Amino acid sequence: MAEELNPFKIAQEQLDEAAEVMKLDKAAHAILREPMQTLTVHIPVKMRDGSVNVFEGFRVHYNNARGPMKGGIRFHPQESIDTVKALAAWMTWKVSLANIPYGGAKGGIICDTKSMNDSELESLSRSYIRAIADFIGPKIDIPAPDVYTTPQIMAWMMDEYSNIVRHNEFGVITGKPLEVWGSEGRGDSTAMGGMFVMREAAKMLGIDLHKAKIAVQGFGNAGKFAYSLSKRLFDAKVVAISDSEGAIYDENGLDMEKLEKAKSETGSVKGYEGGQKMTNEQLLESDVDILIPAAIENQITGSNADKVRAKLVLELANGPVSPEADKILHEKGVLDLPDFLVNSGGVIGSYFEWAQNISGYYWTADEVYQRLDKIITKSFTDVVNLRKEYENKGQKITPRTAAYIIAVGRVASAMKTRGWY
């Protein structure tokens, strides 16, 4: 029977597994299996040819027991309500694991940004905010950028919300440009947080990052920063990288300037001069020490997990490893660190931006990175220590299950304290 890859069913399955291990109260489990609120909107936009397209959009509020909700907005042609619900659930666990005062949310619009000009994108962005304005706010729900949304789109959205409430409300959106009080260090905070986790995991596994071979799946924002930061921080060697068209491998290490040139001139990193062309599937199975999936969901599944040769899998993307693959990697002795730990640097950076907007006091990039390092390293340590606690009791659990137990436990405790069950 084929593995179920519906993202929300996967999110529920992951929760169910943790709930069983931690013996979660049945009432808390029932509350946490579903989002609190789901909003679907239909947005008419006049296109440049004079026609009107009606776009479908979503905003999901998963849980706000620990604070106002936080979560990105995706513009994607394959967006679906199940994907948004899953991402809202994962964001709930992500902010809880980081122990920052938020709940989880997510949003999205079904659209193809590559076929739209700036005027159409601005109209769509502003119209979406008008449609969900009663659903968001700096004390209610604070959106941020995600797949195919940008700081400029966040600026338009912040401005539209400010127009609605008739005063500047910079804290309603994070991931904004610096000109409208975005945060220093926010642009690469997702990958930077992942690098701090990689540093700690490498120490634990005895991997010398200077000598390690690293493969990165994805050449978007997270993938590019993972490449550049691993070289800048650790002088590490990235030997393989990919985009949606394919991958390139060079055991001597890849050169970013040549990768950028190949991408701009040929449309893919496959056009890289030198090296060996391969598929995304072959990249995942390549002979490396560290594998960083930084693309999309369900890339490592039950069908290919046994072929992964890396000692460490660092989930920089959301949901790149399926539940079946998670078990296989664990049994193989691969340390697979879950997405809502590894990529939490993005929401931690957004938390810093929101805090700065509310206080009106702004930090340097170095101050942001120092605070990020402290929070995400503590999260990693919490997960490692909880695994050890269970092992000492004779029960081996995956890092993902340990992270879930911590995150779900904090949300359930907040709900219990508030009298929700």
TADA-V100549 format. One record per helix or strand of 2 or more residues. SS is the DSSP state (H for helix, E for strand). FROM is the first residue (numbers start at 0). TO is the last residue. If there is no record, write none. Layout:
ss:SS from:FROM to:TO
ss:SS from:FROM to:TO
This chain:
ss:H from:6 to:21
ss:H from:25 to:31
ss:E from:36 to:45
ss:E from:51 to:62
ss:E from:68 to:75
ss:H from:80 to:97
ss:E from:102 to:109
ss:H from:112 to:114
ss:H from:117 to:134
ss:E from:140 to:144
ss:H from:150 to:164
ss:H from:169 to:171
ss:H from:177 to:179
ss:H from:188 to:204
ss:E from:212 to:216
ss:H from:220 to:233
ss:E from:236 to:242
ss:E from:245 to:248
ss:H from:255 to:265
ss:H from:268 to:270
ss:E from:275 to:277
ss:H from:279 to:283
ss:E from:289 to:292
ss:H from:304 to:306
ss:E from:311 to:313
ss:H from:322 to:331
ss:E from:334 to:336
ss:H from:338 to:341
ss:H from:344 to:358
ss:H from:364 to:391
ss:H from:398 to:417
